[in-house]
Amino acid sequence: MSKELTRVDVPYDLIRSTAFSGLVPKELVPYVKPALAEFRNEMAAELGIPDYDKIDKGELPSRLNGEVGGGMTKKMVAFAEAVLAWHYKNRYRITE
């Protein structure tokens, strides 16, 4: 059985103009840094460093700091893949 992709027009103007261009909408810019800081602290807590925001990062081994950043990157890529898949699914109807 082969599957055929059929294009479906979706009126997601704001999403299209921001998500696909890589730009953050102006109204969300002030929330980016605090959201990333919170995400970094959550990632560190998952790795067993509950007070990461209060710790002098220069005192931590670079491998441990790298694990925090690497874990963040891994989760952000997984999130981006889910968003891309969602947009793809909504743009194309897969028919059998």
All heavy atoms as an XYZ file, in Angstrom:
759
protein
N       0.835     -1.173      0.000
C       0.000      0.000      0.000
C       0.887      1.246      0.000
O       1.735      1.394      0.857
C      -0.842     -0.009      1.271
C      -2.309      0.120      1.020
S      -3.259      0.307      2.522
C      -3.199     -1.296      3.229
N       0.691      2.138     -0.928
C       1.475      3.367     -0.948
C       0.649      4.516     -0.387
O      -0.579      4.533     -0.481
C       1.926      3.693     -2.371
O       0.807      3.985     -3.160
N       1.343      5.463      0.189
C       0.674      6.627      0.753
C       0.922      7.811     -0.159
O       2.005      7.971     -0.711
C       1.199      6.929      2.153
C       0.862      5.858      3.157
C       1.339      6.237      4.524
C       0.945      5.179      5.524
N       1.332      5.530      6.874
N      -0.076      8.663     -0.293
C       0.042      9.844     -1.130
C      -0.142     11.080     -0.252
O      -1.041     11.130      0.593
C      -1.043      9.812     -2.209
C      -0.950     10.964     -3.184
C      -2.036     10.872     -4.230
O      -2.323      9.763     -4.707
O      -2.602     11.931     -4.549
N       0.718     12.063     -0.449
C       0.613     13.301      0.315
C      -0.184     14.318     -0.471
O       0.061     14.547     -1.647
C       2.005     13.877      0.599
C       2.912     13.015      1.468
C       4.250     13.699      1.642
C       2.282     12.743      2.807
N      -1.147     14.928      0.197
C      -1.963     15.950     -0.423
C      -1.787     17.242      0.352
O      -1.935     17.267      1.577
C      -3.457     15.549     -0.383
O      -3.582     14.254     -0.955
C      -4.306     16.537     -1.141
N      -1.468     18.317     -0.357
C      -1.243     19.612      0.285
C      -2.563     20.153      0.824
O      -3.588     20.112      0.170
C      -0.676     20.597     -0.737
C      -0.575     22.006     -0.232
C       0.827     22.315      0.161
N       0.904     23.720      0.529
C       1.617     24.147      1.530
N       2.328     23.328      2.229
N       1.658     25.409      1.830
N      -2.518     20.671      2.063
C      -3.676     21.287      2.695
C      -3.260     22.684      3.130
O      -2.264     22.844      3.836
C      -4.138     20.466      3.930
C      -5.301     21.138      4.611
C      -4.484     19.052      3.526
N      -3.991     23.708      2.715
C      -3.667     25.077      3.115
C      -4.179     25.338      4.519
O      -5.350     25.110      4.826
C      -4.282     26.094      2.148
C      -3.593     26.063      0.804
O      -2.363     25.859      0.785
O      -4.275     26.231     -0.216
N      -3.291     25.811      5.384
C      -3.634     26.105      6.760
C      -3.343     27.583      7.020
O      -2.233     28.045      6.761
C      -2.793     25.233      7.730
C      -3.185     25.503      9.157
C      -2.972     23.770      7.392
N      -4.308     28.340      7.514
C      -4.098     29.779      7.725
C      -3.403     30.109      9.042
O      -3.937     30.815      9.884
C      -5.526     30.338      7.706
C      -6.341     29.227      8.268
C      -5.678     27.951      7.781
N      -2.208     29.623      9.240
C      -1.462     29.917     10.458
C      -0.467     31.032     10.169
O       0.736     30.833     10.193
C      -0.709     28.681     10.947
C      -1.573     27.524     11.334
C      -1.323     26.264     10.826
C      -2.623     27.679     12.214
C      -2.104     25.189     11.179
C      -3.414     26.612     12.570
C      -3.151     25.373     12.052
O      -3.923     24.309     12.415
N      -0.952     32.227      9.900
C      -0.084     33.328      9.488
C       0.981     33.657     10.528
O       2.155     33.775     10.206
C      -0.903     34.580      9.179
C      -1.812     34.370      7.990
O      -1.466     33.521      7.135
O      -2.862     35.016      7.928
N       0.577     33.801     11.775
C       1.546     34.152     12.814
C       2.556     33.023     13.000
O       3.758     33.254     13.061
C       0.855     34.458     14.139
C       1.780     34.745     15.323
C       2.612     36.008     15.040
C       0.991     34.919     16.590
N       2.072     31.807     13.058
C       2.961     30.664     13.251
C       3.922     30.534     12.076
O       5.118     30.351     12.253
C       2.153     29.369     13.448
C       1.352     29.448     14.752
C       3.057     28.154     13.456
C       0.377     28.330     14.945
N       3.392     30.651     10.873
C       4.248     30.549      9.686
C       5.329     31.621      9.678
O       6.476     31.348      9.395
C       3.400     30.697      8.427
C       3.140     29.418      7.760
C       2.534     29.641      6.404
N       1.617     28.541      6.196
C       0.471     28.611      5.591
N       0.063     29.727      5.084
N      -0.270     27.556      5.463
N       4.933     32.862      9.993
C       5.890     33.967      9.894
C       6.939     33.927     10.991
O       8.013     34.480     10.834
C       5.162     35.311      9.923
O       4.565     35.513     11.184
N       6.659     33.277     12.100
C       7.627     33.246     13.185
C       8.334     31.908     13.299
O       9.550     31.858     13.335
C       6.959     33.578     14.531
O       5.904     32.660     14.757
C       6.436     34.990     14.531
N       7.579     30.807     13.315
C       8.185     29.491     13.524
C       9.106     29.097     12.381
O      10.170     28.545     12.604
C       7.095     28.440     13.710
N       8.720     29.380     11.154
C       9.523     28.948     10.025
C      10.664     29.904      9.714
O      11.597     29.545      9.029
C       8.648     28.742      8.791
C       7.676     27.605      8.973
C       6.336     27.793      8.768
C       8.115     26.355      9.376
C       5.443     26.748      8.952
C       7.234     25.310      9.557
C       5.896     25.506      9.340
N      10.581     31.139     10.211
C      11.667     32.086      9.957
C      12.695     32.059     11.078
O      13.773     32.599     10.936
C      11.114     33.500      9.794
O      10.561     33.941     11.024
N      12.350     31.446     12.200
C      13.267     31.385     13.329
C      13.214     32.619     14.209
O      14.028     32.773     15.107
N      12.253     33.494     13.980
C      12.146     34.715     14.761
C      11.132     34.543     15.884
O      10.112     33.886     15.720
C      11.705     35.879     13.869
C      12.638     36.201     12.708
C      12.016     37.271     11.833
C      13.978     36.657     13.221
N      11.426     35.169     17.007
C      10.505     35.154     18.132
C       9.600     36.377     17.995
O      10.088     37.482     17.759
C      11.284     35.221     19.466
C      10.345     35.318     20.646
C      12.195     34.023     19.599
N       8.273     36.217     18.131
C       7.393     37.389     18.067
C       7.778     38.426     19.122
O       8.193     38.066     20.225
C       6.006     36.817     18.359
C       6.115     35.364     18.050
C       7.537     34.981     18.322
N       7.651     39.689     18.778
C       8.088     40.780     19.664
C       7.483     40.683     21.055
O       8.146     40.973     22.048
C       7.731     42.133     19.042
C       8.572     42.483     17.858
C       8.166     43.824     17.277
C       8.928     44.092     16.000
N       8.535     45.353     15.382
N       6.219     40.274     21.137
C       5.566     40.219     22.450
C       6.117     39.105     23.334
O       5.912     39.103     24.545
C       4.044     40.089     22.303
C       3.582     38.823     21.632
C       3.457     38.943     20.122
O       3.914     39.940     19.533
O       2.898     38.018     19.524
N       6.869     38.174     22.753
C       7.440     37.080     23.542
C       8.905     37.281     23.890
O       9.439     36.562     24.740
C       7.276     35.759     22.788
C       5.851     35.291     22.554
C       5.846     33.981     21.786
C       5.095     35.150     23.856
N       9.575     38.234     23.275
C      11.008     38.462     23.493
C      11.362     38.625     24.975
O      12.320     38.022     25.447
C      11.514     39.660     22.650
C      12.918     40.070     23.057
C      11.470     39.308     21.180
N      10.593     39.399     25.761
C      10.962     39.555     27.179
C      10.915     38.261     27.988
O      11.491     38.181     29.072
C       9.922     40.545     27.726
C       9.301     41.174     26.548
C       9.439     40.221     25.409
N      10.253     37.255     27.478
C      10.097     36.007     28.222
C      11.145     34.957     27.870
O      11.225     33.924     28.534
C       8.699     35.428     27.978
C       7.605     36.376     28.370
C       6.922     37.114     27.405
C       7.269     36.564     29.709
C       5.921     37.993     27.768
C       6.272     37.446     30.077
C       5.606     38.158     29.103
O       4.623     39.033     29.462
N      11.942     35.211     26.841
C      12.904     34.206     26.381
C      13.969     33.921     27.438
O      14.189     32.760     27.813
C      13.554     34.629     25.048
C      14.687     33.696     24.684
C      12.519     34.670     23.940
N      14.664     34.950     27.929
C      15.749     34.724     28.897
C      15.263     34.071     30.186
O      15.873     33.100     30.652
C      16.488     36.026     29.177
C      17.433     36.408     28.075
C      18.285     37.590     28.448
C      19.218     37.936     27.298
N      20.090     39.059     27.626
N      14.169     34.561     30.803
C      13.715     33.884     32.026
C      13.257     32.443     31.777
O      13.474     31.570     32.614
C      12.561     34.736     32.544
C      12.392     35.865     31.619
C      13.403     35.765     30.540
N      12.655     32.193     30.621
C      12.216     30.828     30.309
C      13.417     29.903     30.147
O      13.406     28.768     30.635
C      11.361     30.828     29.043
N      14.467     30.375     29.462
C      15.672     29.563     29.303
C      16.374     29.327     30.647
O      16.891     28.239     30.901
C      16.639     30.205     28.312
C      16.257     30.056     26.844
C      17.196     30.874     25.962
C      16.273     28.596     26.432
N      16.390     30.345     31.505
C      16.997     30.186     32.830
C      16.244     29.131     33.637
O      16.855     28.273     34.287
C      17.011     31.517     33.569
N      14.927     29.174     33.580
C      14.121     28.184     34.296
C      14.353     26.783     33.721
O      14.505     25.811     34.465
C      12.635     28.546     34.189
C      11.724     27.606     34.936
C      10.281     28.050     34.842
O       9.983     29.192     35.234
O       9.465     27.237     34.372
N      14.417     26.701     32.404
C      14.665     25.426     31.735
C      16.031     24.874     32.124
O      16.184     23.685     32.412
C      14.551     25.633     30.220
C      14.758     24.396     29.391
C      14.145     23.198     29.709
C      15.559     24.445     28.269
C      14.324     22.072     28.920
C      15.746     23.322     27.478
C      15.130     22.137     27.810
N      17.053     25.734     32.176
C      18.409     25.330     32.549
C      18.412     24.783     33.982
O      19.016     23.748     34.265
C      19.362     26.519     32.418
C      20.786     26.211     32.753
C      21.749     27.358     32.480
N      21.237     28.671     32.826
C      20.852     29.602     31.931
N      20.924     29.367     30.642
N      20.387     30.767     32.335
N      17.713     25.464     34.885
C      17.671     25.011     36.277
C      16.933     23.680     36.411
O      17.323     22.828     37.213
C      17.025     26.083     37.159
C      17.883     27.319     37.249
O      19.107     27.261     37.130
N      17.253     28.467     37.440
N      15.862     23.491     35.627
C      15.142     22.217     35.648
C      16.025     21.086     35.126
O      16.037     19.987     35.679
C      13.872     22.317     34.811
C      12.796     23.179     35.427
C      11.615     23.416     34.494
O      11.615     22.890     33.350
O      10.703     24.141     34.904
N      16.773     21.378     34.061
C      17.679     20.363     33.489
C      18.751     19.993     34.511
O      19.056     18.812     34.700
C      18.308     20.928     32.211
C      19.144     19.948     31.430
S      18.113     18.734     30.592
C      18.675     17.256     31.384
N      19.316     20.981     35.178
C      20.344     20.727     36.193
C      19.771     19.911     37.348
O      20.434     18.994     37.848
C      20.915     22.044     36.703
N      18.546     20.218     37.760
C      17.914     19.467     38.840
C      17.728     18.001     38.448
O      17.929     17.109     39.272
C      16.574     20.093     39.210
N      17.386     17.750     37.171
C      17.257     16.373     36.690
C      18.593     15.637     36.759
O      18.620     14.426     36.916
C      16.754     16.354     35.244
C      15.293     16.679     35.098
C      14.832     16.629     33.645
O      15.464     15.923     32.831
O      13.835     17.298     33.338
N      19.689     16.394     36.649
C      21.023     15.794     36.700
C      21.582     15.741     38.120
O      22.736     15.380     38.323
C      21.983     16.573     35.798
C      21.658     16.518     34.299
C      22.528     17.495     33.539
C      21.843     15.103     33.780
N      20.774     16.121     39.096
C      21.191     16.053     40.493
C      21.843     17.307     41.039
O      22.550     17.256     42.041
N      21.641     18.453     40.390
C      22.183     19.734     40.868
C      20.999     20.672     41.137
O      20.654     21.510     40.300
C      23.124     20.373     39.830
C      24.092     19.353     39.252
C      23.884     21.538     40.445
C      24.827     19.847     38.040
N      20.362     20.546     42.299
C      19.146     21.317     42.553
C      19.348     22.835     42.695
O      18.436     23.597     42.436
C      18.612     20.715     43.847
C      19.800     20.114     44.502
C      20.718     19.683     43.403
N      20.527     23.274     43.103
C      20.768     24.708     43.313
C      21.633     25.310     42.214
O      22.464     26.174     42.473
C      21.463     24.923     44.672
C      20.623     24.430     45.829
O      19.388     24.421     45.697
O      21.201     24.051     46.859
N      21.434     24.893     40.989
C      22.296     25.309     39.877
C      22.312     26.822     39.693
O      23.345     27.389     39.366
C      21.834     24.633     38.590
C      22.812     24.761     37.454
C      23.990     24.007     37.439
C      22.569     25.615     36.382
C      24.884     24.097     36.391
C      23.462     25.704     35.328
C      24.621     24.957     35.346
O      25.505     25.053     34.304
N      21.173     27.475     39.927
C      21.108     28.927     39.742
C      21.930     29.685     40.785
O      22.322     30.822     40.559
C      19.662     29.416     39.739
C      18.912     29.046     41.003
O      19.249     28.025     41.636
O      17.961     29.780     41.347
N      22.223     29.053     41.927
C      22.974     29.724     42.999
C      24.449     29.323     43.039
O      25.230     29.921     43.756
C      22.314     29.403     44.335
C      20.887     29.909     44.432
C      20.241     29.453     45.726
C      18.826     29.934     45.808
N      17.860     29.047     45.194
N      24.805     28.305     42.267
C      26.171     27.784     42.275
C      27.061     28.618     41.359
O      26.635     29.054     40.295
C      26.187     26.311     41.804
C      25.452     25.420     42.791
C      27.590     25.806     41.593
C      25.300     23.984     42.324
N      28.318     28.808     41.778
C      29.319     29.441     40.922
C      29.697     28.430     39.847
O      30.296     27.392     40.135
C      30.543     29.847     41.748
C      31.652     30.450     40.909
O      31.398     30.788     39.739
O      32.770     30.596     41.437
N      29.301     28.707     38.617
C      29.519     27.750     37.527
C      31.004     27.498     37.267
O      31.377     26.449     36.755
C      28.869     28.226     36.220
C      27.399     28.634     36.300
C      26.530     27.644     37.000
C      25.094     28.086     37.045
N      24.757     29.071     38.050
N      31.862     28.429     37.642
C      33.293     28.247     37.476
C      33.857     27.192     38.406
O      34.931     26.652     38.170
N      33.147     26.887     39.461
C      33.578     25.870     40.418
C      33.153     24.459     40.003
O      33.632     23.485     40.552
C      33.011     26.175     41.814
C      33.500     27.480     42.410
C      35.004     27.465     42.681
O      35.525     26.424     43.136
O      35.651     28.493     42.419
N      32.241     24.359     39.044
C      31.781     23.051     38.576
C      32.701     22.536     37.467
O      33.233     23.329     36.692
C      30.355     23.142     38.021
C      29.237     23.395     39.023
C      27.911     23.553     38.291
C      29.138     22.257     40.016
N      32.867     21.224     37.368
C      33.654     20.674     36.253
C      32.972     21.001     34.921
O      31.749     21.046     34.833
C      33.631     19.165     36.502
C      33.169     18.977     37.898
C      32.384     20.192     38.278
N      33.766     21.242     33.903
C      33.207     21.599     32.597
C      32.316     20.485     32.054
O      31.334     20.754     31.367
C      34.314     21.937     31.604
O      35.183     20.842     31.442
N      32.638     19.237     32.378
C      31.808     18.119     31.917
C      30.395     18.236     32.481
O      29.413     17.994     31.780
C      32.425     16.784     32.334
C      31.611     15.586     31.856
C      32.297     14.283     32.196
N      33.561     14.102     31.519
C      33.696     13.576     30.308
N      32.633     13.182     29.652
N      34.873     13.422     29.761
N      30.270     18.633     33.747
C      28.955     18.760     34.372
C      28.172     19.925     33.758
O      26.987     19.800     33.470
C      29.108     18.951     35.880
C      27.883     18.758     36.736
C      27.213     17.412     36.450
C      28.257     18.839     38.199
N      28.844     21.061     33.551
C      28.185     22.188     32.884
C      27.777     21.793     31.468
O      26.711     22.179     30.988
C      29.106     23.416     32.837
C      29.083     24.181     34.128
O      28.041     24.380     34.735
N      30.250     24.616     34.565
N      28.625     21.019     30.788
C      28.310     20.557     29.444
C      27.116     19.630     29.414
O      26.331     19.644     28.459
N      26.961     18.808     30.444
C      25.807     17.916     30.518
C      24.511     18.704     30.640
O      23.490     18.328     30.064
C      25.945     16.941     31.688
C      26.963     15.851     31.435
C      27.099     14.899     32.606
O      26.205     14.869     33.484
O      28.096     14.167     32.642
N      24.559     19.803     31.380
C      23.366     20.647     31.514
C      23.012     21.238     30.150
O      21.877     21.120     29.674
C      23.577     21.771     32.560
C      22.401     22.739     32.561
C      23.769     21.167     33.952
N      23.993     21.863     29.487
C      23.746     22.452     28.176
C      23.388     21.414     27.126
O      22.500     21.630     26.293
N      24.036     20.274     27.165
C      23.739     19.201     26.214
C      22.343     18.637     26.411
O      21.641     18.336     25.439
N      21.945     18.497     27.674
C      20.586     18.023     27.962
C      19.540     19.006     27.477
O      18.494     18.617     26.939
N      19.833     20.293     27.660
C      18.916     21.329     27.159
C      18.799     21.234     25.642
O      17.692     21.272     25.097
C      19.417     22.728     27.545
C      19.307     23.051     29.014
S      20.036     24.652     29.403
C      18.968     25.765     28.501
N      19.927     21.107     24.982
C      19.929     21.041     23.517
C      19.148     19.829     23.029
O      18.337     19.936     22.100
C      21.370     20.997     22.987
O      22.053     22.165     23.436
C      21.407     20.926     21.477
N      19.359     18.689     23.663
C      18.661     17.470     23.269
C      17.146     17.649     23.391
O      16.393     17.278     22.488
C      19.131     16.311     24.156
C      18.523     14.975     23.807
C      19.085     13.877     24.688
C      18.460     12.541     24.367
N      18.995     11.474     25.213
N      16.691     18.246     24.489
C      15.254     18.443     24.688
C      14.690     19.491     23.724
O      13.568     19.352     23.246
C      14.966     18.850     26.129
C      15.081     17.695     27.091
C      14.624     18.072     28.465
C      14.648     16.848     29.351
N      13.996     17.087     30.637
N      15.473     20.542     23.442
C      14.994     21.568     22.513
C      14.889     21.016     21.100
O      13.949     21.347     20.366
C      15.894     22.807     22.556
C      15.673     23.646     23.805
S      16.535     25.228     23.777
C      18.134     24.739     24.347
N      15.823     20.169     20.706
C      15.753     19.550     19.379
C      14.530     18.635     19.301
O      13.795     18.648     18.307
C      17.055     18.790     19.044
C      16.885     17.900     17.833
C      18.191     19.775     18.833
N      14.269     17.863     20.347
C      13.099     16.984     20.363
C      11.817     17.808     20.270
O      10.873     17.441     19.554
C      13.092     16.124     21.628
N      11.780     18.942     20.957
C      10.614     19.819     20.900
C      10.443     20.393     19.495
O       9.339     20.412     18.943
C      10.760     20.953     21.917
C       9.607     21.914     21.904
C       8.404     21.580     22.491
C       9.735     23.149     21.300
C       7.339     22.461     22.468
C       8.677     24.039     21.276
C       7.474     23.690     21.860
N      11.541     20.843     18.897
C      11.484     21.396     17.540
C      11.019     20.330     16.552
O      10.234     20.625     15.645
C      12.845     21.951     17.131
N      11.479     19.099     16.720
C      11.031     18.017     15.842
C       9.526     17.803     15.971
O       8.832     17.598     14.970
C      11.768     16.717     16.174
C      13.219     16.712     15.749
C      13.985     15.496     16.225
O      13.527     14.797     17.165
O      15.054     15.234     15.650
N       9.012     17.870     17.204
C       7.577     17.694     17.414
C       6.787     18.828     16.758
O       5.750     18.595     16.130
C       7.263     17.630     18.911
N       7.274     20.058     16.869
C       6.602     21.203     16.250
C       6.622     21.062     14.732
O       5.604     21.271     14.061
C       7.252     22.538     16.691
C       6.758     23.701     15.860
C       6.998     22.783     18.168
N       7.777     20.698     14.172
C       7.866     20.511     12.725
C       6.930     19.403     12.253
O       6.258     19.547     11.220
C       9.305     20.188     12.330
C      10.291     21.340     12.419
C      11.704     20.827     12.224
C       9.957     22.415     11.405
N       6.884     18.305     12.983
C       6.002     17.194     12.616
C       4.542     17.626     12.677
O       3.738     17.283     11.797
C       6.248     15.995     13.533
N       4.181     18.409     13.675
C       2.812     18.902     13.824
C       2.439     19.783     12.632
O       1.373     19.634     12.047
C       2.670     19.666     15.136
C       1.267     20.105     15.406
C       0.280     19.370     16.003
C       0.693     21.373     15.093
N      -0.865     20.116     16.071
C      -0.642     21.351     15.528
C       1.186     22.525     14.489
C      -1.495     22.438     15.370
C       0.332     23.610     14.341
C      -0.988     23.562     14.778
N       3.347     20.697     12.266
C       3.084     21.568     11.114
C       2.989     20.746      9.833
O       2.124     21.000      8.996
C       4.170     22.640     10.972
C       4.014     23.756     11.943
N       3.042     24.704     11.827
C       4.716     24.067     13.047
C       3.139     25.562     12.827
N       4.144     25.192     13.577
N       3.868     19.794      9.672
C       3.857     18.945      8.483
C       2.544     18.181      8.399
O       1.906     18.131      7.352
C       5.047     17.987      8.518
C       5.150     17.128      7.286
C       5.763     17.603      6.142
C       4.624     15.838      7.268
C       5.867     16.827      5.001
C       4.718     15.054      6.146
C       5.338     15.551      5.005
O       5.426     14.783      3.893
N       2.140     17.605      9.516
C       0.898     16.835      9.570
C      -0.290     17.715      9.197
O      -1.205     17.274      8.509
C       0.703     16.265     10.967
C      -0.588     15.528     11.166
C      -0.686     15.052     12.610
C      -2.105     14.718     12.955
N      -2.767     15.730     13.731
N      -0.283     18.958      9.642
C      -1.395     19.853      9.356
C      -1.348     20.441      7.942
O      -2.349     20.922      7.450
C      -1.465     20.975     10.386
C      -1.997     20.466     11.694
O      -3.090     19.931     11.758
N      -1.207     20.579     12.743
N      -0.193     20.412      7.304
C      -0.092     20.903      5.934
C      -0.407     19.820      4.927
O      -0.877     20.094      3.834
C       1.301     21.440      5.643
C       1.556     22.813      6.204
C       2.871     23.308      5.730
N       3.828     22.206      5.921
C       5.095     22.254      5.600
N       5.591     23.313      5.063
N       5.895     21.228      5.792
N      -0.109     18.594      5.267
C      -0.311     17.485      4.335
C      -1.233     16.449      4.945
O      -1.052     16.058      6.096
C       1.029     16.812      3.993
C       1.952     17.709      3.232
C       2.921     18.452      3.876
C       1.828     17.816      1.856
C       3.773     19.289      3.170
C       2.678     18.644      1.133
C       3.640     19.371      1.805
O       4.474     20.190      1.098
N      -2.180     16.045      4.183
C      -3.054     14.974      4.612
C      -2.517     13.704      3.968
O      -2.387     13.608      2.761
C      -4.480     15.237      4.151
C      -5.465     14.195      4.624
C      -6.882     14.531      4.215
N      -7.220     15.887      4.602
C      -7.770     16.787      3.781
N      -8.045     16.476      2.519
N      -8.065     17.982      4.191
N      -2.188     12.737      4.779
C      -1.659     11.480      4.259
C      -2.844     10.568      3.938
O      -3.646     10.250      4.807
C      -0.697     10.808      5.248
C       0.473     11.736      5.518
C      -0.240      9.453      4.726
C       1.452     11.220      6.550
N      -2.951     10.190      2.687
C      -4.044      9.307      2.272
C      -3.461      7.977      1.807
O      -2.363      7.912      1.313
C      -4.858      9.936      1.115
O      -3.977     10.205      0.040
C      -5.524     11.218      1.567
N      -4.219      6.967      1.975
C      -3.773      5.631      1.556
C      -4.520      5.183      0.323
O      -5.607      5.522      0.080
C      -3.982      4.637      2.684
C      -3.115      4.969      3.870
C      -3.195      3.911      4.954
O      -3.475      2.741      4.646
O      -2.948      4.259      6.094
